[in-house]
Each structure stands twice: as structure tokens, then as C-alpha cells.
Amino acid sequence: MQKIAFILFVLSVLFDGCSVVRKRENIGMKPEEETMGTDFLESVRKNNISNYNFYIQKADISLSENGKIQRFIASIKYKITDTLLLSIRTKVGLEAVRLFMTKDTIFINDRINKHFLYGDPGFINLKYGIEPTLLYVLLGDFMAENHEEKEIIECLSGIYENEFFTKGKKIEYAIDCKKKKTVSALFEDTFETEGIVLYFRNFFAQGYILFPGIIEIENSSGSTKIKIEINKVEINWNGKIEFIPGNKYDVIRLK
């Protein structure tokens, strides 16, 4: 069971409540103010990668915790509106964990310990206090609900910053007004004093969609950092997503 912790580690980092230092990436634009149209946020939503089928064929992941570094290779297959398959492999290519998730199902093959875990995505919400749909924020998607779309959007130095509530979580977004993509996302707790921050940079175009080439997750103390480098992506992917439970694995219900 301990060996599958990496998959859910990102969730625990995001929502265990570590204090953060706010900082913004310098994207090289001149300091100036700009007013955007009232449809700006909708255009940002249209750039969400979760609007499309995609296949991240390779993502290099480094996890630095208390001075120790672990390296992994990941792949992600996604089909709208809710089917996702995540595979985590060691640097030598051996699959350690495979996770399958839909709106009502979660399966995990822990190949190291020979465990098959199953349950529903409510486990993620119960364990970490997050709706599974917010996982796409990790890939740079803008997820916000019930926001006044008619307000005037003011960009300062090419960046629009504002706070939004989604699925009960407060997220402070910084959005590149030209790219219409999130460049940072800050999660805070109820008392606005704790949270975790994500940074998105090195964007590249895949078809008509921008992907963040580098995703960084960190806490303020610097004791824990995750860096994800996305190397190869296929948009509008039409392959199949399949999950086969491990043969003769111990079956464990997530609860």
C-alpha cells in the first residue's frame, strides 16, 4: 500500500495545508494595463485541455522531499468527459502503478505490492477534501464556477489575477492574458493562511491547444517540490483506454 503513495502524494501535497509564498513568473511582457472583453474567462475555459481527448505519452517527474530526489516517468490517457488512465513507471521503465478513474469508479494496480485497489472517486474527496474534477487544475486548466462573467477584466503586465471558488475550494489564479492560459494557481484553506502553489511555464502548441511544458508544485519551506516535464502529447487522441486488474493481486477496497 505504501508504494502507491506517489500517485496520491500530489493530492496530499495540494490539500494538506502547507503555507506558501506567492510569486509570479516573469513572462517578459512590458508593465502596462489592458482591459479585456467580458468573454475573456470563457475563452480561457475553451483552452482547457480537459475539453479534448489527449494522450500525454511521456512526462518526466522529479519528486524532491527533504533533500531526497525520486524520479519517475508518467503517461496519461484522457477521454472526455471523465475517463482517465495514469501510468507511473520507474526510470528503467518498469510500471509501478496504474490508475483508472471515471466519474464513479477508481481502480489502482499496485504492481510492486501486488495489490488491486478499487472504490469510487468519492474516496479522493473524503481523503483529501477535493473533487476529482479539480485534478485537471494540475495540468493548467481553469476551473471556476458561478463567477460574474460580465465584469471588466483588467490585465496588469499581461496577467489577470483573481480568486475563484470551485467545488468548495478557493483558488487564486494568475492567467496570461495573451495566451489565455493559467500560469499559476494558489490553493488556500478556509482561513486564507495556508495552501500550495502550482506554476505552469514553457508552453508549447499541440494543434490549436497550448500545453504547459513544465509544471511545478511546491510548498513555502522548500521541503517538498514536484517538477513535471511534459515531453510528448497527442491531442484529439482516438485510442482506447483499458484497465485490467492485476492477476492474483490482493483485492483492497479504498475507504
Long-range contacts (C-beta under 8 A, 24 or more apart in sequence): 1-110, 1-113, 1-115, 1-117, 1-252, 2-113, 3-96, 3-97, 3-110, 3-112, 3-113, 4-97, 4-108, 4-110, 4-113, 4-115, 4-117, 6-63, 6-70, 6-72, 6-88, 6-96, 6-97, 7-86, 7-88, 7-97, 7-99, 7-108, 8-124, 8-127, 8-128, 9-63, 10-138, 10-217, 10-226, 11-124, 11-127, 11-128, 11-130, 11-135, 12-128, 13-196, 13-217, 13-219, 13-224, 13-226, 14-128, 14-130, 14-138, 14-187, 14-196, 14-217, 15-128, 15-129, 15-130, 15-187, 15-196, 16-128, 16-196, 17-189, 17-194, 17-195, 18-194, 18-195, 18-196, 18-219, 18-220, 18-221, 18-224, 19-193, 19-194, 19-195, 19-219, 19-220, 19-221, 20-186, 20-194, 20-195, 20-196, 20-197, 20-218, 20-219, 20-220, 21-197, 21-220, 22-172, 22-186, 22-197, 23-184, 23-197, 24-159, 24-174, 24-183, 24-184, 25-183, 25-184, 25-199, 25-201, 27-158, 27-159, 27-176, 27-183, 29-157, 29-158, 29-178, 30-157, 30-158, 31-156, 31-157, 32-156, 32-157, 32-158, 33-154, 33-155, 33-156, 34-154, 34-155, 34-158, 34-177, 35-152, 35-153, 35-154, 35-155, 36-152, 36-153, 36-154, 36-155, 36-160, 36-177, 37-153, 38-149, 38-150, 38-151, 38-152, 38-153, 39-149, 40-153, 40-160, 40-177, 40-180, 41-142, 41-144, 41-147, 41-149, 41-153, 42-149, 43-180, 44-142, 44-175, 44-180, 44-181, 44-182, 45-142, 47-142, 47-180, 47-181, 47-209, 47-210, 48-136, 48-141, 48-142, 48-143, 49-136, 49-139, 49-140, 49-141, 49-209, 49-211, 49-235, 50-78, 50-80, 50-136, 50-139, 50-141, 51-80, 52-80, 52-209, 52-235, 52-236, 53-78, 53-79, 53-80, 53-235, 53-236, 53-237, 53-238, 54-78, 54-233, 54-234, 54-235, 54-236, 54-237, 55-233, 55-234, 55-237, 55-239, 56-230, 56-232, 56-233, 57-231, 57-232, 57-233, 57-234, 58-230, 58-231, 58-232, 59-228, 59-229, 59-230, 59-231, 60-228, 60-229, 60-231, 61-88, 61-226, 61-227, 61-228, 61-229, 62-226, 62-227, 63-224, 63-225, 63-226, 64-224, 64-225, 64-226, 64-227, 65-223, 65-224, 65-225, 66-223, 66-224, 72-96, 74-228, 77-237, 77-239, 77-241, 79-237, 79-241, 82-133, 83-241, 84-135, 84-241, 85-241, 85-242, 85-243, 98-243, 100-241, 100-243, 101-132, 103-132, 106-254, 107-243, 107-245, 108-254, 109-243, 109-245, 109-246, 109-249, 110-246, 110-249, 111-246, 113-250, 114-246, 114-248, 114-249, 114-250, 115-246, 115-249, 115-250, 115-251, 115-252, 116-245, 116-246, 116-249, 116-250, 116-251, 116-252, 117-252, 117-253, 117-254, 118-251, 118-252, 118-253, 118-254, 119-253, 119-254, 119-255, 123-254, 123-255, 129-169, 130-167, 130-169, 131-167, 131-168, 131-169, 133-167, 134-166, 134-167, 134-169, 137-171, 137-182, 137-185, 137-198, 138-198, 138-215, 138-217, 139-211, 139-212, 139-215, 140-181, 140-182, 140-200, 140-211, 140-212, 140-215, 141-182, 142-173, 142-175, 142-182, 143-167, 143-171, 144-171, 144-173, 153-177, 159-183, 179-203, 179-210, 181-210, 181-212, 206-233, 206-234, 206-235, 207-235, 207-236, 209-235
